[in-house]
Amino acid sequence: NLSVLLQEQNVLSLLVMPFFLSLCPPGKLHDMHLGLFASSVRHLYSLYSDNGAFAAQLIHMLADYLRYGGARVHEEALQGGILHILAACLRLSLLRCQKVKFFRDTPDS
């Protein structure tokens, strides 16, 4: 059924979308898309504030969806490359956090 297939793809995409939206938009070097840049910083903050609780929750939800979704969900995830997209966006968003010094070193007690 096509509608079921589209719904499954939407769930996978929705779980990965916050990681994608937290990336720096193109044109930042030339001061283009300042509104998108501000929005991406808000997404970055919401993902990784509170020790990355929201990011961890999204990854756990994606893992549970893949675990219990059956063969159709597995195939759709493989065909859509959603795990590769998640890995790339997660890596780039963490590098961006490091660049803007989002994570601060705590002094040892």
C-alpha positions as a Markdown table, in Angstrom:
| # | Residue | x | y | z |
|---|---|---|---|---|
| 1 | Asn | 0.0 | 0.0 | 0.0 |
| 2 | Leu | 1.5 | 3.3 | -1.1 |
| 3 | Ser | 0.1 | 5.3 | 1.8 |
| 4 | Val | 1.7 | 3.0 | 4.4 |
| 5 | Leu | 5.0 | 3.3 | 2.6 |
| 6 | Leu | 4.8 | 7.1 | 2.5 |
| 7 | Gln | 3.9 | 7.2 | 6.2 |
| 8 | Glu | 6.9 | 5.0 | 7.1 |
| 9 | Gln | 9.2 | 7.2 | 5.1 |
| 10 | Asn | 7.8 | 10.3 | 6.8 |
| 11 | Val | 8.5 | 8.8 | 10.3 |
| 12 | Leu | 12.1 | 8.0 | 9.4 |
| 13 | Ser | 12.6 | 11.5 | 7.9 |
| 14 | Leu | 11.0 | 13.2 | 10.9 |
| 15 | Leu | 13.3 | 11.5 | 13.3 |
| 16 | Val | 16.4 | 12.6 | 11.4 |
| 17 | Met | 15.2 | 16.1 | 10.4 |
| 18 | Pro | 16.3 | 17.9 | 13.6 |
| 19 | Phe | 19.9 | 16.8 | 13.0 |
| 20 | Phe | 19.8 | 18.1 | 9.4 |
| 21 | Leu | 18.2 | 21.4 | 10.5 |
| 22 | Ser | 21.0 | 21.9 | 13.1 |
| 23 | Leu | 23.6 | 22.2 | 10.3 |
| 24 | Cys | 24.9 | 25.5 | 9.1 |
| 25 | Pro | 22.9 | 26.6 | 6.0 |
| 26 | Pro | 24.7 | 27.2 | 2.8 |
| 27 | Gly | 25.7 | 30.8 | 2.2 |
| 28 | Lys | 26.7 | 31.6 | 5.8 |
| 29 | Leu | 30.2 | 32.7 | 4.7 |
| 30 | His | 28.7 | 35.5 | 2.7 |
| 31 | Asp | 26.1 | 36.5 | 5.3 |
| 32 | Met | 23.2 | 35.0 | 3.3 |
| 33 | His | 20.3 | 33.3 | 4.9 |
| 34 | Leu | 20.7 | 34.9 | 8.4 |
| 35 | Gly | 17.3 | 33.7 | 9.4 |
| 36 | Leu | 18.1 | 30.1 | 8.5 |
| 37 | Phe | 21.4 | 30.5 | 10.4 |
| 38 | Ala | 19.6 | 31.6 | 13.6 |
| 39 | Ser | 17.1 | 28.8 | 13.2 |
| 40 | Ser | 19.9 | 26.2 | 12.8 |
| 41 | Val | 21.5 | 27.5 | 16.1 |
| 42 | Arg | 18.2 | 27.0 | 17.9 |
| 43 | His | 17.9 | 23.5 | 16.5 |
| 44 | Leu | 21.5 | 22.8 | 17.6 |
| 45 | Tyr | 20.8 | 24.0 | 21.1 |
| 46 | Ser | 17.6 | 22.0 | 21.4 |
| 47 | Leu | 19.3 | 18.8 | 20.3 |
| 48 | Tyr | 22.3 | 19.0 | 22.6 |
| 49 | Ser | 21.1 | 21.0 | 25.6 |
| 50 | Asp | 20.5 | 18.9 | 28.8 |
| 51 | Asn | 23.5 | 16.6 | 27.9 |
| 52 | Gly | 22.0 | 15.7 | 24.5 |
| 53 | Ala | 18.8 | 14.3 | 25.9 |
| 54 | Phe | 16.6 | 15.2 | 22.8 |
| 55 | Ala | 19.2 | 13.8 | 20.4 |
| 56 | Ala | 19.5 | 10.6 | 22.4 |
| 57 | Gln | 15.7 | 10.3 | 22.5 |
| 58 | Leu | 15.4 | 10.7 | 18.7 |
| 59 | Ile | 18.1 | 8.1 | 18.1 |
| 60 | His | 16.4 | 5.6 | 20.5 |
| 61 | Met | 13.1 | 6.2 | 18.8 |
| 62 | Leu | 14.6 | 5.5 | 15.4 |
| 63 | Ala | 16.3 | 2.4 | 16.7 |
| 64 | Asp | 13.0 | 1.1 | 18.2 |
| 65 | Tyr | 11.1 | 1.9 | 15.0 |
| 66 | Leu | 13.6 | -0.1 | 12.9 |
| 67 | Arg | 13.7 | -2.9 | 15.5 |
| 68 | Tyr | 10.0 | -3.4 | 15.6 |
| 69 | Gly | 9.0 | -2.1 | 12.2 |
| 70 | Gly | 9.4 | -5.3 | 10.2 |
| 71 | Ala | 10.9 | -6.1 | 6.8 |
| 72 | Arg | 9.2 | -3.2 | 5.0 |
| 73 | Val | 10.6 | -0.6 | 7.4 |
| 74 | His | 14.1 | -2.2 | 7.2 |
| 75 | Glu | 14.0 | -2.2 | 3.4 |
| 76 | Glu | 12.7 | 1.4 | 3.3 |
| 77 | Ala | 15.5 | 2.5 | 5.7 |
| 78 | Leu | 18.1 | 0.8 | 3.5 |
| 79 | Gln | 16.8 | 2.1 | 0.2 |
| 80 | Gly | 16.4 | 5.7 | 1.6 |
| 81 | Gly | 19.9 | 5.7 | 3.2 |
| 82 | Ile | 18.4 | 7.1 | 6.4 |
| 83 | Leu | 21.2 | 5.6 | 8.6 |
| 84 | His | 23.9 | 7.2 | 6.4 |
| 85 | Ile | 22.1 | 10.5 | 6.6 |
| 86 | Leu | 21.7 | 10.3 | 10.3 |
| 87 | Ala | 25.4 | 9.4 | 10.8 |
| 88 | Ala | 26.6 | 12.3 | 8.6 |
| 89 | Cys | 24.2 | 14.8 | 10.2 |
| 90 | Leu | 25.1 | 13.6 | 13.7 |
| 91 | Arg | 28.8 | 13.9 | 13.0 |
| 92 | Leu | 28.5 | 17.4 | 11.4 |
| 93 | Ser | 26.3 | 18.7 | 14.1 |
| 94 | Leu | 28.6 | 17.5 | 16.8 |
| 95 | Leu | 31.5 | 19.1 | 15.0 |
| 96 | Arg | 29.5 | 22.3 | 14.9 |
| 97 | Cys | 28.9 | 22.1 | 18.6 |
| 98 | Gln | 32.6 | 21.7 | 19.2 |
| 99 | Lys | 33.4 | 24.7 | 16.9 |
| 100 | Val | 31.0 | 27.0 | 18.7 |
| 101 | Lys | 32.2 | 25.6 | 22.1 |
| 102 | Phe | 28.7 | 24.4 | 23.0 |
| 103 | Phe | 30.2 | 21.7 | 25.3 |
| 104 | Arg | 32.2 | 23.2 | 28.0 |
| 105 | Asp | 34.9 | 21.3 | 29.9 |
| 106 | Thr | 33.9 | 21.0 | 33.6 |
| 107 | Pro | 36.7 | 21.4 | 36.1 |
| 108 | Asp | 37.8 | 18.1 | 37.8 |
| 109 | Ser | 36.8 | 17.9 | 41.5 |
